[in-house]
Every structure is written in C-alpha cells, then in structure tokens.
Amino acid sequence: MTDTLTAGRAEYCVVACAEAWRDNGEVLAATMAPVPSFGARLAKRTFSPELLLTDGEAMLVDLDGTTEGWLPYRQHLTMVTGGKRHVMMGASQIDRFGNQNISCVGDWHQPTRQLLGVRGAPVNTLNNPVSYWVPKHSTRVFVERVDMVSGVGYDRAAAAGPSATRFHRIPRVVSTLGVFDFATPDRSMRLASVHPGVTVGQIRQATGFALTIPDDVPYTREPTPAELRLIREVIDPKGLRDREVRP
C-alpha cells in the first residue's frame, strides 16, 4: 500500500510542473503530456484559479471537464501570438540555452531518426512563455547542441534581436531528476532543485553539458497533504502518472 503521507517521484514531478503556472493569471495552460496536464489542473485547483484549461482540441473546459467555452483555431492563434498562453512542451533534445528539438536526430539533410517536425515550436517560444517536460532525463536529451532548432533558446533569440526577445521566456524545465531554469547571467541552464532521492552527481552524469550548479541546491517542493489527495483521488485516480514516471 502506498504511504498516504509520502509522495512518490511522479507526484513531485506533477507539483514541479504545477509551479510553472504560479502567478500566471488568466492564461491558457497548454500541455503535451499527462504529468504536465495533471500539474496544470493541480495549479488551477489550488494557487492559480484563473488558469484556462483546454480539452486539447476546440473547447475550454472546467476542472471536471465540463465545456466552458468554444476555442476556435483562429482564437487559439490569437492567444498564442498575443502571449496569453503558457505551454509546457516535450523535448527530444534540449541544450544549455534552452533550444529544443522535436524534429529530427542527426544531420538535417540525412537524419538518423525523423520525429514530429518543427510544428508550432518557433511561434510558441517567440510569442508566449514555454516550459518543458522531459520524462526521461539522459545525455541523449540534454545535449550540448541540438541537431535542429525547433523551439528557440535564449542565445538564438538574443542573436535575432528585440523582435525575438520581446516575449521570449522559458520559465522552467522539469525532468524526472530535477527542476531547471535559466536564472544565470548568460541565460544558460541552471539546476534549481533536485527531486528527493536524486543527487547532484546523478544529474551531472545524466546531462550532456556543464550545468550551472549553485553551492546549495534545494530539494523540489514537497506536495502538501491536500495536493496529494487531489492528485491521487481527484486529478489522477487511475495512477497514470506512474506510467510516465516510474516509481
């Protein structure tokens, strides 16, 4: 039986994702995987009640999935370009400045693996906040240089100038090992917290570039008893989070 007082790794990840939307106000929380979706719903039920949730297609939904309003594609695009959305995307590769790749692995002219394609990543990253969720932290994902830029990182946005940096922001990266941000002078990735049971050494070993690591790295915030109850009984009673983040 699961200890009712002890959070599992997946529940720490849900809470870490939820924190990405703290104090965001009335924006659309767009997610691309179960754990970030649970995080957005937890945030709306607790500290960010103004968040807007979507069914992933054409509707705005309430906490129980009840339709609140219609979200036609043209309106969704308006929200994206107007900065009224905070999306948490996945990343097949991500580098030290937050450049993300979901398109292909290997040389673009002859890739070894074809992935989703660039999709809407450039528009997302240049027009509204974009965080990332990585369900398997490894040197294959956290790389020195992405094979193709899909989502724009801080260095490339800066090189492109004010038109690219005006709305560009990457609040956080959450992985199965810890939480990362870009609160450094050169906007390179920094270790913000480690999940309980994980060491800084493990994160260094699983990361393909030199992270900025503070002298004192805190643990990721623990879920409150009320948050644990919501996650386990209301938001994800089937335990789908443990399929994405193995206990």
Secondary structure, DSSP 8 states (H G I E B T S, - for coil): ---TTS--HHHHHHHHHHGGGTT--S-EEEESSHHHHHHHHHHHHTT-TT-EEE-SSSEEE-TTS-EEEE--HHHHHHHHHTT-EEEEE--SEE-TT--EE-SEES-TTS-SEE-S-STTHHHHHHHS-EEEEESS-STTTB-SS-SS-SB--HHHHHHH-HHHHSS-----EEESSEEEE--STT---EEEEE-TT--HHHHHHT-SS--B--SS--B-----HHHHHIIIIII-TT-THHHHS--
